[in-house]
Amino acid sequence: MSKRDVLHQAPARAPPVHNMHSHFVSHLTLSNFRNHAALDLTLDARPVCLFGPNGAGKTNILEALTMLAPGRGLRGASLTDVARTDDVETRLQPWAVSARVSLDGEETVLGAGAERTPEGGVKRVARREGQPATASMLGEAARMTWLTPAMDRLWSGSAGDRRRFFDRLTVARATEHGQAAAAYERAMRERQRLLGDRVFDDAWLGALEREMSAHGAAIAAARVETLQRLQDAIDARPDGAFPKAVLALEGALESRFECGAKSADVEEEFAALLRDMRGRDAGAGRALDGPHRSDLKARHAAKNMDADQCSTGEQKALLLGLTLAQARALAADPGAGASLILIDEAAAHLDAVRRAALFEELLANPGQAWLTGTDENLFEAFGQRAQMFEVRDGIVRAA
């Protein structure tokens, strides 16, 4: 099967299965993606467990799924980075991901990939039911949240990592959030270019600052709503293996919304601040105020301890608890719905009790879970309630 076939043709329909999960991938095909020359999986709604040695291609399958979400996937890779790399030439070859996604009984075929341009470059393509689609259109049909081992120390890492993580949670609820963030970044870069060139044209800068303030206010408002929904879901969950977190957003615009300010007032105040701080931002070489500098903070509720002061295992447990709360919040949101949960190296830093508790939570979630691990035994608590696949050297076999 060619890359174009994978992207344009609908995957074969999976056999019917009775399962509580209302949102799941029933068929997945890959072509020329990372170390997978070709992959064709027919699935039911149960969790999908991928096991095998390090470097076998397990994470690559999760990454392929995330290419159907807004953004650049769980590794943040470029279009050429995810192409197969047997030699220098194949790095420039097209790749494709196609999935048949079921949501409340309705099936949708989604496709994403990269194709050559007439100029010899590579461009991203996305399709829904065979028709050109935006990233938001894909994201609405396949909402997902993912965790990777690199996120285990999220709470003690950089503010930028936490901000990007939280924005992904927000995009899963409100796909337009990604568009607002991209527009804000473009306006901010253009404003900084003018300031760097010492071009203090009030009309030009004013227009850019108004654009920044409008998109910035939308970004902050969406984050605040996401945080409120997440905290409600966390508080409503009974105590269990995963500790509850108390979340907070640190950011001037977010704080104004939390105090009940209206969007028009937040926009006006932010635009005035940007206008007043032109000289300072010109000297600093960057904008020092705005939602691009906000941060997400968390405290371990039971211990009343900042998350970054907790042990590695506790930080992982807090993050898993937050991810499970995100799934609950999305499922309860009429504008969103059930979401897929992807966890790379799911058993890392988890003892047998927490591992079993995680599996039970994932089985209760209305969205399908995708998990990876080095050993099939790590998933034994699932029993027959999950689908097991062995991955070796880019080859996937049902276990």
N, C-alpha and C positions, 0 to 999 in steps of 0.2 A: 504493500500500500504506500502510495506517495505521500509526501507532506501535504500537498494540496488536497488529496483525498481525505486525510485526517481532519483538516480544517473545514472542509466544505460539506462532507457527507455526514449524515446523522448516524451515530453509533447504533448498533443493533439493540433492540429492546431487551431488557433483562426479564427473566421469568418472574411472574407475580410472586410476591412474598407478603405474608401477614406479619407486620411488625409495627411497634408503636411509633417508630421514627417517621415523622411526616416530611422531613427534608433530607434527601440523601442523593448520592451519586450512584446511578444504576449502571452506568457504563463509562469507562475512561479509556481513551486512546492517546498515545504519544507517538511522535515521530521526530527522530533526530534531536531529542532533548537530553542534554547532558550525556550520560553514558547509556541512555536507552535509545537504541536505534529504532526500535518499534515496540510498543506495548499495547496490549488489548485486554482489558479486564471487564468482565461482566460481574456485577455485584448485586447483592440485596441490601436491605436497609440496616443490617447489623453493623456494629463497629468494624473497621478494617484495621487489622494488625499486620504490620510489615516487619519481619525480623530477618536478621542476617548480619554478617561481619561488617565492621566499619569500612566505608568506601564502596559498599556493594551497590548503592543507588537508592537506598530507602528514602533519604531526605530529598533526593531529586524528584521523587514522585509527589511528595508533599509540596515541593516548590512548584511543580507543574500545575497543581491544583490552584495555588495562589496566584498564578498568572491569569486566572479568570476573575480575579478581584481587582479593584482599582489599585494603582501603584505598580511597583516593580517586584512584587513577590517577596517571599520571606527572607531572601538573601539580598534584596535590593540590587540584583544583577542587571546588567545591560542586555540588550537584545542579542548581541553577539556572544556574550559570556555564557548563555545557557545552551548555545548550539553545541553539538558534539565536537569533541576536540581530538579526534584521532591524529590529525595533522593540521598544519596551518591553514590549508585550504578549506577544510570542513568547518572551521570556525565561522566562515562567512555563509554557510549554507542555511537555507530556511529551516525552521522548526515549527511544530504545531502541537497544540493540545486541544482535545475535544472531549466534552463531557455531556452526558444526558443526565439532567438534574430533575429530580422529582420533588415537588413542593405541594403538599396537601392534595396529592392525587393528580396534579397537573405536571406534565413533563415538558421540559425545555431543553433544546440542544444549544450548547454554548461552544464557541471556538475562539482560540487566541493563538497568535503565532507571529512569525517574522517572514517577510518576503523581500526579495531584491527589488530595488527601484531601477528605472531605466538608466539612471546615472551611475549605477553600480553600488549604491548604498543598500542599507537595510531599513525597512520600515515596519512598525507594528501594525497588525491587523486584528480586528475583533469582529465576531459575528454572533448573532443570536437568531436561531431558526434560519440560518443560511443568509441572513441579511446583515449588511454592515451595522455595527453597533458601537456605542461609546462604552468606555470603561464603567460608567455608572449603570448603564443598562445591563451589563454583565453582573455587576455587584448586586443589583436588585434581585437577580435570579439565583445567585449563589452567594449568600452572605456567609462569611466565615471569620473565625478568630484563630490565631495560631500562636504557639509557643515554641521556642527553640532553646537549646542549652545556653546560647549566648545571652538569653534574657534572664537566666537564673540570678544574676547579680544586678538586675535592673534597678533595684532600690538603692544600691550603693554606687551606681554608675553615673553617667552624665545626665544633666537635665535634658539635653537634646534627645537622648535615647528614650527617656520617659515620655517626653512630649510626642515623639513620633509614635510610640506605642499607644498612647492615649488617643492620638488622632486616628489611628487605625480602628480603635474601638468605636470612635465617633462615626467614621465613614461606614462601618458596618450597620449603623443605625440610620444614618442620614448620608446617602451617597453624594449629595451635593456639597458636603463638607470638603471633599477633596478638590472640587472645582474652585471653591472659595479660597482654599489654601494656595492653590497654584496661581490664581489671579493675584492674590496678595503678594506672593513672592515676586511675580513679574513686576508689579508696580514698585515694590520696594527696591528691587535691583536697578530699575530705571531711575528712580529718585536718587539712589546712591551714586549712580554714574554721573548724573548732573552735578551733584554736590562735589564729587571727586574732581570734576573738571572745572569747578568753581563757576558753574552756570547757575546764578541765583535769579532765574526768571520766575517771578511770582506766579504768573498765570500757568506756566508749565508745571512748576513744582506743586502749585495748589491743586491742579487737576489730579496729579499722581497721589497727593496726600489725601484727597477726598476719596479716591479709589481705594487706597490702603485702609482708610478709616471705615468705609462701608464693608469691605471684605473682612477686615479685622474684627469688627463688631459681630458679623455673622459667625466667624470662627469661634469667638469667645462665647457667644450665646449657645452655640451647638455643643461646645465642650461642657458648659455648665449644666445643660439639660442631660447630657450623657452621664455626668457625674451624679446628678440627683437620682437618675434611674438606677444606676449601678449601686449607689449607697442604699437605696430602698430595697433592692434585690438582696444585697448582703445582709441587711438588718432582718429581713424576713426569713432568711435561711436559718434553720435550727443549728445549734452548736454541733460540731462534728469533728472530723479529722482535719479539716482545713480551717485555720483560724480566720476570724472576721477582721476586716481592715476598716479603719476610719480614713476616708479619702479626703483630700483637700487640693484645690487648685491654687497655685500662687501666680498671680498675674493681675495687673492693674485693671484690664478690661473685664476679666472674669469676675474680679471682686466687685466691680460696679454692678454687674448683672445679678450677682448673689445678694446685693443690697437692694435689689428691686428697681434699678435704673431702667429707663426706657431705651430702646435701641437708638432712637434718633439723638438722644442726649449723649450716649456713649460715643456715637460717631462724631458728633460735633466737638466733644471734649478731646477726642483722640486727634482729630484733624488740627485743632488749635495747638495741641502739644507738639505735633510734628512740625508745624509751622514755626513755633518758638524755638525748637531744638535743631534747626537746620545747621547753624554754625557748629554746634557741638558734634552733631553726627558727621559733618564734613571732616572735622578734625579726627574723630574716632575711626573713620573709614567704614562705619556701619551704623544702622539705626539701633539705638540703645533702648528704645521703648517699643512695645507692641506684643502681640500674641506669639510672635516667633521667639520670645524669651520667657514664656510661661513655663511652669513646672508642675508636675504631679507629685504629691507627697502622700505617704501612707503611714499609719500607725497600727501596730499589733494591738487590737482592742482589748483582749484579755490581759495582756501584760502591760498595757499602756506604754508601749515602747516604740520609738521610731523604727520603721521597717529596716532602715540601713544599719541599725544596731543589732538586728536579730541575727541568729546563726544562718548559715547557708541553707540548711534544711528548712528553717522557718521562713526564710525569704522565698524559697521555692513554693512552700505551702501557701503563703499569702498570695503569690502570683496565680497559683492554680485556683485558689478560692475566688480571686477576682475574675478569672476567665470563666469559671462556672457561673458566677453571678452575671457576667455579661450575657451568657447564653440564656439565662433565665429572664433577664431584662428584655432581650430582643424577642423572646418567645411571647412575652406579655405585652409587647408593643404592637398595636394594630397596624402601624405603618411599617413594621419591620418583619418579624416572624422568626421561625426557627432558624438556627445557624449551624453550620458545620464547625466542628472543633478539631484542629490539627495540632498534635503534640509530638514534637520530635524528641526522641529519647525520653519517653514518658516516665520511665521508672527511675531516672536519675535522681539521687538524693531522697528517694522515697523508700520507707521500710515496707514490709509485706502488708501491714495493717492499712497504711495510707494508700498503698497501691490498690488494694481491694476496694477501699472506700472511693477512690477515684473512678474505678471501673463502674461501680454502682451508680455514681453520679452521672457518668456519661451514658449509661443505659437509660437513665431516667430523662435525659435531655431529649427533646423532640428532634434534634438535629443529629446527623450521623457523626461519629468520631473516627478520626484517622490517627493511628499511633505507630511509632517506630520503636524498635529495641533490638539489642544484639542477640537475644535468646528467646526462643518460643516460650520457654518456661516462665518468663516474666509476665506472660499474659494468661497463665493457667487459671486465674480466678474468674476469667470470662467463661470458661468451659465452652459449651457449644453456642454461647450467645454472641460470638464474634466470628468474623471471617479471618482466617490465618493464611498469610502468604509469605513464602521464603524468597528473599531477594539475594542473588549472587551474581556479581559481574554484569549487572544490567539485565539479568534474566529473572523473571518473576514466575513462581510456581505455587499453585494452591497446596497448602500443607494438609 
